[in-house]
Amino acid sequence: MVYEFEAGVLLCGQIRDFLEECRFKGMDIQWREGKGWFERTWVIKGNDEHVRQVVRALHKWSIENKLA
């Protein structure tokens, strides 16, 4: 499964840390962070269920922080 989204550059450090933590916990995911001055495109791919879990967690985090 592949999931793609954009995020403002100020959020990228938090997103990167979260994805590293997920991979450390054993999730079979890979990601690519695009380049950009104001926003960056993220592509997450890997095991279907693991990608879904990451997407759900990112969505929940964005709602809790009034980003969505």
Sequence and secondary structure as in RCSB ss.txt:
>XXXX:A:sequence
MVYEFEAGVLLCGQIRDFLEECRFKGMDIQWREGKGWFERTWVIKGNDEHVRQVVRALHKWSIENKLA
>XXXX:A:secstr
 EEEEEEEGGGHHHHHHHHHHHHHTT  EEEEE   SSEEEEEEEE HHHHHHHHHHHHHHHHHTT  
